[in-house]
Amino acid sequence: MRRLGSVQQKIPCVFLTDVKEEQSRKRDCQQFQVVATENVNPVALEANVHSALATEKLDGTCCYVTVHKGQHYLWARLDRRPNKQTEKRFKKYQHSHKSCKGFTWNIEEDFKPVPETWIPAHGVKHHNGRPVPDEHGHIPGWVPVERDNKQYCWHSSVVDYNVGLALVLRPRRDNEDMLEITSVPLAELQEQTLELIGTNVNGNPYGLGSKKQPVHCLVTHGSVPIRNPPPVDFQQLCSWFHENPDGRVEGIVWHCSDGTLIKVHRHHLGLKWPEVNTCLGNKPAAIRVDAYGSTDLFTSFVALNGHCFSRLQDIHFEL
């Protein structure tokens, strides 16, 4: 089995990128656009991306499972960011130097506070025992998802610490073209990163649930393979995203044999996202949740145990 990487840091694009002075297609407040050139990134070539496992890049929010308070916990992504004054100084430096190299940080004073339970992500560089920011001025990290924290209510809806389970969406082992939502022990997800997707996450591109009956689940990174992926070639990738039904995905993440992760996003290629009918949302899905939990979402899925839906986005709790 190929080694699947863990999403702890920003993933580099498979192509070298350029910055255009135009409105971002991805972020409304961003007045520049990061676009791919046709040149393959040397980092990707060094990691042998041409023989890597191509998987679907999912549009949600990143999570992590590791131990907290002596038990397996779900953690939410929380990057430590500079305060307003420092951010202005950082952007001014970037603009004048066309780079962030040489910028001096004061870790004690330049960053917004984070909860005491915050931990830096794996791979974050340290100086004098303190984590230092990446080239974007952020320090990637995680905070544990507590049951009573309303900020992470959708995160907490997919886990039950009382029984140590998480609601996970994954391809069925006997049929990769069909999905299943099932309960998985958090212990089995230890040190893995996952994507939380659903009704109230990132505009719900997969059409899951409704405001009245929200549906959320976790997807382990790298668990949804791309069927017959295109070669790592700019024009062929553009055509695949634009014309192939399997190309109705946000992007591709290649899991290289050495653990390196490489990605391409539709926006890098000048293509829109989300699509009206996503590849994931259109796949058939079965419910296999027979372990009762203490959350409403677990209870709702238990009531659907054994049911199959023609499309993932057709899942609803009133049968």
C-alpha positions as CSV (number, residue, x, y, z in Angstrom):
1,M,0.0,0.0,0.0
2,R,1.3,3.5,-0.9
3,R,2.2,5.8,1.9
4,L,-0.4,8.6,2.3
5,G,0.9,12.0,3.5
6,S,-0.5,14.0,6.3
7,V,-1.7,17.6,5.6
8,Q,0.2,19.6,8.2
9,Q,1.6,22.3,6.0
10,K,0.7,24.3,2.9
11,I,1.0,21.9,-0.1
12,P,3.0,23.1,-3.1
13,C,1.5,23.4,-6.5
14,V,2.5,20.8,-9.1
15,F,3.4,23.6,-11.4
16,L,5.5,26.7,-10.8
17,T,3.2,29.6,-10.1
18,D,3.0,33.2,-11.0
19,V,1.1,36.1,-9.5
20,K,-1.2,38.2,-11.6
21,E,-2.6,41.6,-10.5
22,E,-6.2,40.7,-10.9
23,Q,-9.2,39.8,-8.6
24,S,-8.7,36.4,-7.1
25,R,-11.2,33.7,-8.2
26,K,-10.8,32.0,-4.8
27,R,-10.9,34.8,-2.3
28,D,-13.1,37.9,-2.8
29,C,-10.9,40.1,-0.6
30,Q,-7.7,39.2,-2.5
31,Q,-6.6,41.6,-5.3
32,F,-4.2,39.2,-6.9
33,Q,-4.4,35.8,-8.5
34,V,-2.0,32.9,-8.1
35,V,-1.9,31.0,-11.4
36,A,0.0,28.0,-12.7
37,T,2.6,28.2,-15.4
38,E,3.2,25.2,-17.7
39,N,6.4,24.3,-16.0
40,V,6.3,21.4,-13.6
41,N,7.6,22.3,-10.1
42,P,11.1,20.8,-9.4
43,V,9.8,19.8,-6.0
44,A,7.2,17.6,-7.7
45,L,9.7,16.1,-10.1
46,E,12.1,15.3,-7.2
47,A,9.3,13.5,-5.4
48,N,8.5,11.5,-8.6
49,V,5.0,12.9,-8.9
50,H,4.5,11.0,-12.2
51,S,4.2,7.7,-10.3
52,A,2.4,9.2,-7.3
53,L,-1.1,8.3,-6.1
54,A,-3.6,10.9,-7.4
55,T,-6.5,11.6,-5.0
56,E,-9.3,14.1,-4.9
57,K,-8.6,17.4,-3.2
58,L,-11.6,18.0,-1.0
59,D,-13.2,21.4,-0.2
60,G,-13.8,21.6,3.5
61,T,-11.8,22.4,6.6
62,C,-8.7,20.5,7.7
63,C,-8.7,18.4,10.9
64,Y,-6.3,16.2,12.8
65,V,-6.6,13.3,15.2
66,T,-4.2,12.9,18.1
67,V,-4.3,12.4,21.8
68,H,-5.6,15.1,24.2
69,K,-6.3,14.6,27.9
70,G,-5.4,11.0,27.6
71,Q,-7.9,10.1,24.8
72,H,-8.1,10.3,21.1
73,Y,-9.4,13.7,20.0
74,L,-10.4,15.6,16.9
75,W,-8.4,18.8,16.4
76,A,-9.4,21.8,14.3
77,R,-7.0,23.8,12.2
78,L,-6.0,27.1,13.7
79,D,-3.1,29.0,12.2
80,R,-1.5,31.6,14.4
81,R,-1.6,34.9,12.5
82,P,0.1,38.2,12.9
83,N,-1.8,41.1,14.5
84,K,-3.0,44.0,12.3
85,Q,0.0,46.2,12.9
86,T,2.5,43.5,12.1
87,E,0.5,42.3,9.1
88,K,0.7,45.8,7.6
89,R,4.5,45.9,8.2
90,F,4.9,42.4,6.8
91,K,2.9,43.2,3.6
92,K,4.8,46.4,3.1
93,Y,8.1,44.5,3.4
94,Q,6.8,41.9,0.9
95,H,5.8,44.5,-1.6
96,S,9.1,46.4,-1.5
97,H,11.4,43.4,-1.4
98,K,9.2,41.1,-3.6
99,S,10.0,38.5,-0.9
100,C,9.5,37.8,2.8
101,K,13.1,36.7,3.3
102,G,14.9,38.8,5.8
103,F,11.7,40.0,7.6
104,T,12.3,40.1,11.4
105,W,9.6,38.6,13.6
106,N,9.0,39.1,17.3
107,I,7.2,36.0,18.2
108,E,6.2,37.3,21.7
109,E,4.5,40.5,20.4
110,D,3.7,40.2,16.7
111,F,1.0,37.5,16.8
112,K,-2.6,37.2,17.9
113,P,-3.1,35.1,21.0
114,V,-4.2,31.5,20.7
115,P,-5.7,29.1,23.3
116,E,-3.4,27.5,25.7
117,T,-4.2,24.1,24.2
118,W,-3.0,25.2,20.7
119,I,-0.1,23.1,19.3
120,P,2.0,23.9,16.2
121,A,1.6,21.6,13.2
122,H,4.2,19.0,12.4
123,G,7.1,20.5,10.3
124,V,6.8,24.0,11.7
125,K,10.3,25.4,12.1
126,H,11.4,26.5,15.6
127,H,13.9,29.1,16.8
128,N,15.1,29.2,20.4
129,G,12.4,26.6,21.2
130,R,9.6,28.8,19.7
131,P,7.6,28.1,16.5
132,V,8.3,30.6,13.7
133,P,6.0,31.6,10.8
134,D,6.1,30.3,7.3
135,E,6.6,32.4,4.1
136,H,2.9,33.5,4.4
137,G,3.5,34.9,7.9
138,H,1.4,32.1,9.5
139,I,2.2,29.4,12.1
140,P,0.1,26.4,11.2
141,G,-1.4,24.7,14.2
142,W,-4.3,22.9,15.8
143,V,-6.7,23.2,18.7
144,P,-8.7,20.3,20.3
145,V,-12.4,20.2,19.5
146,E,-14.3,20.4,22.7
147,R,-17.9,19.4,22.9
148,D,-19.1,22.7,24.4
149,N,-17.2,25.0,22.0
150,K,-19.8,26.6,19.7
151,Q,-17.1,27.8,17.3
152,Y,-16.4,24.2,16.4
153,C,-20.0,22.8,16.7
154,W,-19.9,21.2,13.3
155,H,-16.6,19.6,14.1
156,S,-17.9,18.2,17.3
157,S,-21.1,16.8,15.6
158,V,-19.0,14.2,13.8
159,V,-17.3,12.8,16.9
160,D,-18.4,11.2,20.1
161,Y,-15.7,11.0,22.7
162,N,-17.9,8.9,25.0
163,V,-17.7,6.0,22.7
164,G,-14.5,7.1,20.8
165,L,-16.1,7.2,17.3
166,A,-16.1,9.5,14.3
167,L,-18.4,9.7,11.3
168,V,-16.3,9.0,8.2
169,L,-17.1,9.1,4.5
170,R,-14.9,6.8,2.4
171,P,-15.1,4.6,-0.7
172,R,-16.4,1.1,0.0
173,R,-13.7,-1.6,0.0
174,D,-15.6,-3.8,-2.3
175,N,-16.6,-1.0,-4.8
176,E,-14.5,2.2,-5.0
177,D,-17.2,3.8,-7.1
178,M,-19.6,3.7,-4.2
179,L,-19.2,5.7,-0.9
180,E,-20.2,4.8,2.6
181,I,-20.7,6.9,5.7
182,T,-19.6,4.7,8.7
183,S,-18.5,5.1,12.3
184,V,-14.8,4.6,12.8
185,P,-12.9,4.4,16.1
186,L,-10.9,7.6,16.6
187,A,-8.0,5.3,17.6
188,E,-7.8,4.1,14.1
189,L,-7.5,7.6,12.8
190,Q,-4.6,8.5,15.2
191,E,-2.1,11.0,13.6
192,Q,-4.2,11.2,10.4
193,T,-5.4,14.4,8.9
194,L,-9.0,14.6,7.5
195,E,-11.3,17.0,5.8
196,L,-14.6,18.1,7.4
197,I,-17.2,18.6,4.7
198,G,-20.9,19.3,4.9
199,T,-23.8,21.7,5.0
200,N,-22.1,24.5,7.0
201,V,-18.5,24.2,5.8
202,N,-17.1,26.3,2.9
203,G,-20.4,26.9,1.2
204,N,-21.3,23.2,1.0
205,P,-20.0,22.6,-2.6
206,Y,-21.1,18.9,-2.4
207,G,-24.8,19.8,-1.6
208,L,-25.0,17.8,1.7
209,G,-28.0,18.1,3.9
210,S,-30.0,21.3,4.5
211,K,-30.2,24.1,7.0
212,K,-33.0,22.2,8.9
213,Q,-31.1,18.9,8.7
214,P,-27.4,19.5,8.3
215,V,-25.1,16.7,7.3
216,H,-21.4,16.6,8.1
217,C,-18.7,14.0,8.0
218,L,-14.9,13.5,7.9
219,V,-12.9,12.3,4.9
220,T,-9.4,11.0,5.5
221,H,-6.9,12.8,3.2
222,G,-5.9,10.6,0.3
223,S,-8.8,8.1,0.8
224,V,-10.7,9.1,-2.4
225,P,-8.6,8.1,-5.4
226,I,-8.9,9.7,-8.8
227,R,-10.0,7.1,-11.4
228,N,-7.7,7.1,-14.5
229,P,-5.9,10.3,-13.6
230,P,-4.5,12.5,-16.3
231,P,-0.7,12.9,-16.8
232,V,1.0,15.7,-15.0
233,D,0.8,18.0,-18.0
234,F,-0.7,21.5,-18.0
235,Q,-2.9,21.1,-21.1
236,Q,-4.0,17.6,-20.4
237,L,-5.0,18.5,-16.8
238,C,-6.9,21.5,-18.1
239,S,-8.8,19.3,-20.6
240,W,-9.5,16.7,-17.9
241,F,-11.0,19.2,-15.5
242,H,-13.0,20.9,-18.2
243,E,-14.3,17.9,-20.1
244,N,-14.1,14.7,-18.0
245,P,-17.0,13.9,-15.6
246,D,-14.4,12.6,-13.1
247,G,-12.8,16.1,-13.3
248,R,-15.6,17.8,-11.4
249,V,-13.4,18.0,-8.3
250,E,-11.8,21.0,-6.6
251,G,-8.4,19.7,-7.4
252,I,-5.9,16.8,-7.2
253,V,-3.5,15.9,-4.4
254,W,-0.7,13.6,-5.4
255,H,0.6,11.4,-2.6
256,C,4.2,10.6,-3.5
257,S,6.1,7.5,-2.3
258,D,8.4,9.5,0.0
259,G,5.4,11.2,1.8
260,T,5.6,14.4,-0.1
261,L,2.2,16.0,-1.1
262,I,1.7,17.9,-4.3
263,K,-1.5,19.6,-5.5
264,V,-3.2,21.5,-8.2
265,H,-6.4,23.5,-7.7
266,R,-8.8,24.4,-10.5
267,H,-8.2,28.1,-9.8
268,H,-4.5,27.6,-10.6
269,L,-5.7,26.7,-14.1
270,G,-8.2,29.5,-14.5
271,L,-11.2,27.2,-14.0
272,K,-14.2,27.9,-11.8
273,W,-15.1,26.1,-8.6
274,P,-17.5,24.8,-7.3
275,E,-19.1,22.9,-10.1
276,V,-22.9,22.5,-10.3
277,N,-22.7,18.7,-10.1
278,T,-19.5,17.6,-8.2
279,C,-18.0,14.1,-8.8
280,L,-18.2,13.4,-5.1
281,G,-21.7,14.6,-4.6
282,N,-23.0,12.5,-7.5
283,K,-21.5,9.2,-6.2
284,P,-23.9,6.6,-4.7
285,A,-23.6,6.3,-0.9
286,A,-24.5,3.7,1.7
287,I,-25.0,4.3,5.4
288,R,-23.3,1.9,7.8
289,V,-23.6,3.4,11.2
290,D,-24.8,0.9,13.9
291,A,-23.1,2.3,16.9
292,Y,-25.3,4.6,19.0
293,G,-23.6,7.9,20.0
294,S,-24.7,10.8,22.1
295,T,-24.8,13.4,19.3
296,D,-27.9,14.1,17.2
297,L,-26.0,13.4,14.0
298,F,-25.0,9.9,15.2
299,T,-28.6,9.2,16.1
300,S,-29.8,10.3,12.7
301,F,-27.4,8.1,10.9
302,V,-28.1,5.1,13.0
303,A,-31.8,5.5,11.9
304,L,-30.5,5.2,8.3
305,N,-28.2,2.3,8.8
306,G,-28.4,-0.1,5.8
307,H,-30.0,2.5,3.5
308,C,-28.4,3.3,0.1
309,F,-28.8,6.6,-1.8
310,S,-28.3,7.0,-5.5
311,R,-26.2,10.2,-4.8
312,L,-24.3,11.4,-1.7
313,Q,-26.1,14.7,-1.9
314,D,-29.5,12.9,-1.7
315,I,-28.9,11.8,1.9
316,H,-31.7,13.0,4.1
317,F,-33.0,11.9,7.5
318,E,-36.7,11.8,6.7
319,L,-37.5,8.5,4.9
